Amino acid sequence: MSKIEIIPIQGIPEIREGDDIARIIFEYATSSGIGVKQNDIFVVKQKIVSKAEGRLVRISKVKPSAEALNIARENAKDPRLVEIILREARRIVRAERGVIITETKHGFVCANSGVDRSNVPRGFACLLPVDPDESARKIRESLESLSSRKVAVIISDTFGRPWRKGQVDVAIGCSGIEPILSYRGIKDRYGYTLRVTEPAIADEIASAAELASGKLSFVPVVVVRGLKFKRSEAGAKSIVMEREKDLFK
Amino acid sequence: MSKIEIIPIQGIPEIREGDDIARIIFEYATSSGIGVKQNDIFVVKQKIVSKAEGRLVRISKVKPSAEALNIARENAKDPRLVEIILREARRIVRAERGVIITETKHGFVCANSGVDRSNVPRGFACLLPVDPDESARKIRESLESLSSRKVAVIISDTFGRPWRKGQVDVAIGCSGIEPILSYRGIKDRYGYTLRVTEPAIADEIASAAELASGKLSFVPVVVVRGLKFKRSEAGAKSIVMEREKDLFK
């Protein structure tokens, strides 16, 4: 295997509702000389996808429910923000010590249902896209049409995790790439059958891209170039563990 | 920020107890033309570090305890392997449906205390290094001495995670790099203070490297080049969440 490159696309402007993200990516990839090559993987930060899709909520307009008021009081949070978090959630996984971890309607387990106030206009909260796999598919198809190249698109977000400090970027949506490889049943060099090796490459690609995106400069699109992958429309929803298989409900 | 490269070092032979991993990395990096550059990050698979350190156990020589026999029966496992897993563990986090998740003596929460039979000679189980940060430090110092360049070393292993299918590579040891960045208290472009953004870059680098290492070809060392990072000897132990802060004990 040869080397993989992680290339940030610089200069992408502030994204607003209705913006055509695929066209903007294509323009900045082209003008910067990065271009679009066959099998490039475009990793796009959830924040700009949500903004383009109008997933901003004005916090002052939200009326908190009794449940939101309760949780907000116990966790020293803004009850209107808690209300927004609850509306995006299927269930609360933990709400303790100021941390609210929910399962979103997509099935993602993350802090605050993915609702976030950073890098959005003051007074607004940003929600996850309604269907991030579908968002990824649209961007991929449009990028392919603009570039005449086959590409993949991953929509990434920053998630914490149990037992380890800090956060890592993971894939919340993808299109054009099989998100999990399977080596099940394949033998290693000693003839031992690998049983449980299924690298979640979509998550690893999202993490790799984060390294080149930075938090302060906020480069929202990164190209991962040189990685061989399998095309698929399984989507990031196929990464979500079925509840009944999960040891950590 | 400019691009980051993920470069596999090809051709590294089977590692045996007592092998000098730093010298082998240096030789193959040099002979392949990759070389060693200032601020290169060498991501080394745990398996070869463990092998060099003699962390292989002959399974047939292990006598299972009563507890190991019980857990093995309930989870359809080899009781001798369970005994090895228990000896490497501080506690069992979950043991259900054939999956044993423990907290290792290092504080890592992972399947089977990191004990693994793949890519090791048949009849043996491979344990994690006793002190992976110290293993990383030795490799880094030796690589720096051989190359006259400042580098960082990350020792990676493959961990599952709750709520998401598949596995990702994480850092179980590191030297020469601060494993977690902190943007706490820094303001975004809207003046909003980022409160909880602390990317676990050592884990993201391990994941990025996994993309170039493959499972079948088994490339055990990958260079990550072009990433700016902060030097530190905090080690991967600083990624481990303190038990009392963890919502998912």
Interface residues (C-beta under 8 A of the other chain):
Chain A: M1 S2 K3 I4 E5 I6 I7 P8 Q10 R94 E96 R97 V99 I101 E103 F108 V109 A111 R117 S118 N119 V120 P121 R122 T158 G160 R161 P162 W163 R164 K165 G166 Q167 V168 D169 V170 P179 I180 L181 Y183 I186 D188 R189 Y190 G191 Y192 L194 V196 T197 E198 P199 A200 I201 D203 E204 I205 S207 A208 E210 L211 A212 G214 K215 L216 S217 F218 V219 L227 S238 I239 V240 M241 D246 L247 F248
Chain B: M1 S2 K3 I4 E5 I6 I7 P8 Q10 R94 E96 R97 V99 I101 E103 F108 V109 A111 R117 S118 N119 V120 P121 R122 T158 G160 R161 P162 W163 R164 K165 G166 Q167 V168 D169 V170 P179 I180 L181 Y183 I186 D188 R189 Y190 G191 Y192 L194 V196 T197 E198 P199 A200 I201 D203 E204 I205 S207 A208 E210 L211 A212 G214 K215 L216 S217 F218 V219 L227 S238 I239 V240 M241 D246 L247 F248
